[in-house]
Amino acid sequence: MYTNRKLRYSLAINEALHQMMEQDESVFLIGQGVKSPWYVGNTARGLLERFGDKRVIDTPVSENSITGAAVGAAIAGMRPVVVHPRMDFMLYAMDPIINEAANWYYMNGGKIPVPVVVWGIINRGGEQAAQHSQALHATFAHIPGLKVVMPSTPYDAKGLMIAAIEDENPVIFIDDRWLYGIEDDVPEEVYRVEIGKGIVRRKGSDLTLVAISYMAREAMEAAEKLAAENIDPEVIDLRSAKPIDKQIILESLKKTGRLVIADGGWKTCGLAAEVAAIAMEDGYEHLKGPLKRITLPDAPAPASSVLEKEYYPDADTIAGLIRQYLMR
């Protein structure tokens, strides 16, 4: 039996790191600001004091070298977690992530695993503009050899972080700082959320609403608004952008016949497009009409708070599109 208590999302990640570092001496945390209790949103609170600076390594601002060091340590048998407090600057580390970590296991005939977690934090909103607001999950999901997880609840944040650390090959763990203050039940014990398995957050019959990360929470809020109007969406939280849980999408689509996808990334070649392709290729006979995607516009994030309100879709955006969709 698990012992549940309320825990904030950021502290659920912190607890996962504490427990895995206690359990396995090969696990260490490396990245910018990890010695600061606030820089990475309290996710590293207390780790330096407990485990010391050989396992909690605060680094200079050099994303490529930090990530390269982590990938090398993983190849050598360690289990590093390398954190990028702003996901945008993970782009400087594309060579060690894509050319090395993603390919190493395959290039060595499956004999050398690369158990590294590359943890990127999305910092959208707050007038941070185009270079500090990007959700790049679709970019990494495109790459063979990488798994990409995106929790939306404190429970999943802890369980997916533990599963990612224990995985024998690279996992991109992406969270959204807009989730950090959310509080929910989280077991004290060590547990895992299976990578590649989505979850039905709300059962319904009128349409299937697929979302991930922060947008899964907005989808749930939209569903509650619509339920008051006798519209009954089924809400699926994918939890993993790669591998995608095709089965959960198709089973729901078979029941509802309609599909709306909500993603916090851009539309072109994005996660929503991949979900749409799954529906068309494998579930076309169940579709009663065209599917719809709710995403960011294909434009960089604005710096104006007024424009941000128009740029970022929310529960009202989702609910409004579904109303129009069902009226057609």
Residue pairs with C-beta under 8 A, 6 or more apart in sequence:
2 187
2 188
2 189
2 191
3 187
3 188
3 189
4 185
4 186
4 187
4 188
5 185
5 186
5 188
6 183
6 184
6 185
6 186
7 15
7 154
7 158
7 183
7 184
7 185
7 186
8 42
8 154
8 180
8 181
8 182
8 183
9 151
9 153
9 154
9 157
9 175
9 179
9 180
9 181
9 182
9 183
9 184
10 41
10 42
10 43
10 180
10 181
11 42
11 43
11 45
11 154
12 154
12 155
12 157
12 158
12 186
13 43
13 157
13 158
13 161
13 175
14 42
14 43
14 44
14 45
14 46
14 47
15 158
15 186
15 188
16 157
16 158
16 159
16 161
16 162
16 165
17 27
17 29
17 43
17 44
17 47
17 81
17 161
18 46
18 47
18 50
19 162
19 190
20 27
20 79
20 161
20 162
20 165
20 166
20 190
21 27
21 28
21 29
21 47
21 50
21 51
21 55
23 190
24 79
24 165
25 55
26 77
26 78
26 79
27 55
27 78
27 79
27 80
27 81
27 165
28 51
28 54
28 55
28 56
28 57
28 73
28 78
28 79
28 80
28 81
29 44
29 47
29 55
29 56
29 57
29 80
29 81
29 82
29 83
30 57
30 59
30 66
30 69
30 70
30 80
30 81
30 82
30 83
31 40
31 57
31 58
31 59
31 66
31 82
31 83
31 84
31 85
31 119
32 39
32 58
32 59
32 60
32 61
32 66
32 83
32 84
32 85
33 39
33 40
33 44
33 58
33 83
33 85
34 40
34 44
34 47
34 48
34 56
34 57
34 58
34 83
35 44
35 48
35 53
35 56
35 58
36 44
36 58
37 44
37 45
37 46
39 85
40 83
40 85
40 121
41 121
41 177
41 180
42 180
43 83
44 56
44 83
47 55
47 56
48 56
48 58
59 66
62 92
63 84
63 89
63 90
63 91
63 92
63 93
64 92
64 93
64 95
64 96
66 82
66 93
67 82
67 84
67 90
67 93
67 96
67 97
67 118
68 93
68 95
68 96
68 100
69 80
70 80
70 81
70 82
70 96
70 116
70 118
71 96
71 97
71 100
71 101
71 104
71 114
71 116
71 170
73 80
73 116
74 80
74 101
74 113
74 114
74 115
74 116
74 170
75 104
75 112
75 114
78 115
79 115
79 116
79 117
79 165
80 116
80 117
81 116
81 117
81 119
81 165
81 173
82 116
82 117
82 118
82 119
83 119
83 120
83 121
84 90
84 93
84 118
84 119
84 120
84 121
85 121
85 123
86 121
86 123
86 132
87 120
87 121
87 122
87 123
87 134
87 135
87 136
87 174
88 123
88 131
88 132
88 133
88 134
88 136
90 97
90 118
90 120
90 136
91 136
93 118
97 118
97 140
97 143
97 146
97 170
97 172
98 143
98 146
100 114
101 114
101 116
101 118
101 145
101 146
101 170
102 143
102 144
102 145
102 146
102 170
103 145
104 112
104 114
105 112
105 113
105 114
105 145
105 168
105 169
106 144
106 145
113 168
113 169
114 168
114 169
114 170
115 165
115 166
115 167
115 168
115 169
115 170
116 170
116 171
117 161
117 164
117 165
117 167
117 170
117 171
117 173
118 170
118 171
118 172
118 173
119 172
119 173
119 174
119 175
120 136
120 172
120 173
120 174
121 174
121 175
121 176
121 177
122 133
122 134
122 135
122 174
122 175
122 176
122 177
122 178
122 213
122 214
122 264
123 132
123 133
123 177
124 133
124 134
124 135
124 176
124 177
124 178
124 264
124 301
124 312
125 133
125 178
125 308
125 312
127 303
127 304
127 305
127 308
128 301
128 303
129 300
129 301
129 302
129 303
130 300
130 301
130 302
130 303
133 301
134 301
135 174
135 176
135 213
135 264
135 265
135 296
136 265
137 148
137 150
137 172
137 174
137 212
137 213
137 241
137 265
137 271
138 241
138 265
138 266
138 269
138 270
138 271
138 274
140 146
140 148
140 172
140 174
140 241
140 242
141 148
141 241
141 242
141 271
141 274
142 269
145 169
145 170
146 170
146 171
146 172
146 242
147 164
147 167
147 169
147 170
147 171
147 172
147 195
147 196
147 240
147 242
147 243
148 171
148 172
148 174
148 240
148 241
148 242
149 160
149 163
149 164
149 171
149 172
149 173
149 174
149 195
149 239
149 240
149 241
150 174
150 175
150 176
150 212
150 213
150 238
150 239
150 240
150 241
151 157
151 159
151 160
151 175
151 179
151 193
151 213
151 239
152 179
152 211
152 212
152 213
152 214
152 215
152 216
152 217
152 237
152 239
153 182
153 184
154 182
154 183
154 184
154 185
154 186
155 184
155 185
155 186
155 187
155 193
156 193
156 239
157 175
157 179
158 186
158 187
158 191
159 191
159 192
159 193
160 173
160 193
160 195
160 239
161 173
162 190
162 191
162 192
162 193
163 171
163 192
163 193
163 194
163 195
164 171
164 173
164 195
166 192
167 195
171 195
174 213
174 241
175 213
176 213
176 214
176 264
178 214
179 213
179 214
179 217
182 217
193 239
195 240
195 243
196 240
196 242
196 243
196 244
196 245
197 239
197 240
197 245
197 248
198 236
198 237
198 238
198 239
198 240
198 244
198 245
198 248
198 249
199 236
199 237
199 239
199 248
200 234
200 235
200 236
200 248
200 252
201 216
201 219
201 220
201 235
201 236
201 237
202 220
202 223
202 233
202 234
202 235
203 234
204 223
204 232
204 233
204 234
204 235
204 256
205 232
205 234
205 255
205 256
206 231
206 232
206 233
206 234
206 256
206 258
206 326
207 233
207 234
207 256
207 257
207 258
207 259
207 260
207 322
207 325
207 326
208 233
208 234
208 236
208 249
208 252
208 253
208 255
208 256
208 258
208 259
208 260
209 219
209 222
209 223
209 233
209 234
209 235
209 236
209 260
209 261
209 262
209 318
209 322
210 236
210 238
210 249
210 259
210 260
210 261
210 262
210 275
211 218
211 219
211 235
211 236
211 237
211 238
211 261
211 262
211 263
212 237
212 238
212 239
212 241
212 263
212 264
212 271
213 264
214 264
215 262
215 263
215 264
215 294
215 313
216 235
216 237
216 238
216 262
218 262
218 313
218 314
218 315
218 317
218 318
219 233
219 235
219 237
219 262
219 315
219 318
220 235
221 315
222 233
222 315
222 316
222 318
222 319
222 322
223 233
223 235
225 315
225 316
225 319
226 232
226 233
226 319
226 322
226 323
227 233
229 323
231 322
231 323
231 326
233 260
233 322
234 252
234 255
234 256
236 248
236 249
236 252
238 244
238 245
238 271
238 275
239 245
241 271
244 274
244 275
244 278
246 278
246 282
249 259
249 275
249 278
249 279
249 283
250 278
250 279
250 282
250 283
250 286
253 259
253 279
253 283
253 286
253 287
254 283
254 286
257 286
257 287
257 288
257 289
258 287
258 288
258 289
258 291
258 325
258 326
259 275
259 276
259 279
259 287
259 291
259 292
260 291
260 292
260 293
260 294
260 318
260 321
260 322
260 325
261 271
261 272
261 275
261 276
261 291
261 292
261 293
261 294
262 272
262 294
262 295
262 313
262 318
263 270
263 271
263 272
263 275
263 293
263 294
263 295
264 295
264 296
264 312
264 313
265 271
265 272
265 295
265 296
266 295
266 296
266 297
266 298
267 273
267 293
267 295
267 296
267 297
267 298
268 298
270 295
272 293
272 294
272 295
273 293
276 291
276 293
279 287
279 291
280 287
280 291
289 328
292 321
292 325
294 313
294 317
294 318
294 321
295 313
296 311
296 312
296 313
297 311
299 311
301 308
301 311
302 308
302 311
